[in-house]
């Protein structure tokens, strides 16, 4: 058995075709067939059902899971050996919220990629809860989000603090108020984030603790969508203070303080405990944690 044979089986499982697998791997179809036949002979098991479309047998599925693990170990080995060159390089998958991806990461990544062009970064946008779970299961290398939820499998470090603020359009009836009470929001139409977000849980808890039922007219998946609807005066909202710096400066949104409501939430970086940290991740984490807080909160 060799690595090329494992790569061939994995590719067939994705393409469902010997011909297409050969195109991906730059092999002839007979070469692909020969590699699979060699595996089947060595393990004395039928791994591939050659009917159309080509599929893996039950034994092939079991073999596939182990093949993917072996290839992942080999890839990690290659990365470790590359790291011995002491040149930060590699690929980092970042998981973060839409607001952070738009407001914070462009500044961080532009500096970082100018300094370390051999390090490539990909960004996956999701809720903070999903960021934590994605770090736990290893689908992202580094998570950046609210640190309200905790996990024994995830190490965290605070970067800065954020708050959720009440905002309306300039035409909104409450726009002329300098400060309001939470009771004044009893019947105000609200545009809220989806229930799996920290911002939504904050609003739900705020209303519950004050014996109020929020008048929800719209639920959206990201703060950017919420802000656009509020600017159109479709309702009021609670959004991250850091995400509205541009809108406040332009005057398209107005932030109204609420009496006795000012809770800060830590925003930070998450990594899986015990995971091997390659040179790219180590450099990125060191740079990120070394940035002063005003790099995040005072840049708009």
LINTA-V122947 format. One record per residue. N is the residue number from 1. D_FIRST is the distance of its C-alpha to the first C-alpha in Angstrom with 1 decimal. Layout:
# LINTA-V122947
n,d_first
N,D_FIRST
N,D_FIRST
This chain:
# LINTA-V122947
n,d_first
1,0.0
2,3.8
3,7.1
4,8.5
5,6.7
6,8.0
7,11.1
8,11.6
9,11.7
10,14.0
11,16.1
12,16.6
13,17.8
14,20.4
15,21.5
16,21.5
17,21.1
18,18.7
19,21.4
20,22.0
21,18.3
22,18.4
23,21.6
24,20.3
25,17.2
26,19.4
27,17.4
28,19.0
29,18.9
30,17.6
31,14.6
32,13.9
33,14.4
34,12.2
35,9.1
36,10.1
37,11.1
38,7.9
39,6.5
40,10.0
41,10.2
42,7.6
43,9.3
44,12.6
45,13.7
46,15.2
47,13.9
48,16.1
49,19.8
50,20.6
51,24.3
52,26.0
53,25.3
54,21.6
55,20.7
56,18.0
57,18.8
58,19.6
59,16.3
60,14.8
61,17.1
62,16.0
63,12.3
64,13.7
65,15.7
66,13.0
67,10.8
68,14.1
69,14.8
70,11.8
71,12.7
72,16.3
73,15.7
74,14.2
75,17.2
76,19.5
77,18.4
78,19.1
79,22.5
80,23.4
81,22.9
82,24.9
83,27.6
84,28.1
85,29.9
86,32.6
87,32.9
88,32.8
89,30.4
90,28.0
91,28.4
92,30.6
93,31.0
94,34.6
95,36.0
96,39.8
97,42.8
98,44.4
99,47.4
100,45.6
101,43.3
102,46.5
103,48.9
104,47.0
105,43.6
106,44.9
107,47.0
108,44.2
109,41.5
110,43.8
111,44.6
112,41.0
113,39.4
114,42.2
115,41.5
116,37.7
117,36.7
118,33.0
119,32.7
120,32.3
121,33.5
122,33.3
123,35.8
124,35.6
125,39.0
126,39.7
127,42.2
128,42.4
129,41.2
130,38.1
131,37.6
132,37.5
133,35.1
134,32.8
135,32.7
136,32.1
137,29.1
138,27.6
139,28.1
140,30.5
141,30.4
142,34.2
143,36.9
144,40.5
145,43.1
146,45.8
147,45.1
148,47.2
149,44.3
150,42.4
151,39.1
152,38.0
153,34.6
154,36.1
155,38.0
156,40.9
157,43.4
158,46.6
159,47.2
160,50.5
161,52.6
162,53.5
163,56.0
164,56.4
165,59.7
166,61.9
167,62.3
168,64.4
169,65.4
170,68.7
171,70.5
172,69.5
173,72.5
174,71.2
175,70.6
176,74.1
177,73.4
178,72.7
179,71.5
180,71.1
181,70.7
182,67.7
183,70.2
184,71.0
185,67.6
186,68.3
187,68.6
188,67.0
189,64.3
190,61.0
191,57.8
192,55.0
193,51.3
194,49.0
195,49.1
196,45.7
197,46.9
198,48.7
199,51.7
200,52.2
201,52.1
202,54.6
203,57.0
204,56.6
205,57.4
206,60.3
207,62.0
208,61.4
209,62.9
210,65.9
211,66.4
212,65.7
213,63.7
214,62.1
215,63.2
216,59.8
217,60.1
218,56.6
219,53.1
220,50.7
221,47.2
222,47.9
223,50.8
224,51.0
225,51.8
226,54.3
227,56.1
228,56.5
229,58.1
230,60.4
231,61.5
232,62.5
233,64.6
234,62.7
235,62.8
236,62.5
237,59.3
238,57.8
239,55.3
240,53.8
241,56.5
242,54.2
243,53.2
244,56.8
245,58.0
246,58.2
247,59.9
248,62.4
249,63.3
250,63.7
251,65.8
252,63.8
253,63.2
254,65.4
255,64.3
256,66.7
257,66.6
258,67.0
259,69.1
260,67.3
261,63.8
262,61.8
263,58.5
264,56.0
265,52.2
266,49.7
267,47.1
268,44.2
269,40.6
270,37.9
271,34.5
272,32.2
273,32.9
274,30.3
275,28.1
276,26.9
277,29.5
278,28.3
279,30.9
280,31.7
281,32.4
282,34.3
283,36.5
284,37.2
285,38.1
286,40.4
287,42.2
288,42.6
289,44.0
290,46.2
291,48.0
292,51.5
293,52.3
294,54.7
295,51.8
296,50.8
297,54.2
298,56.6
299,55.1
300,56.7
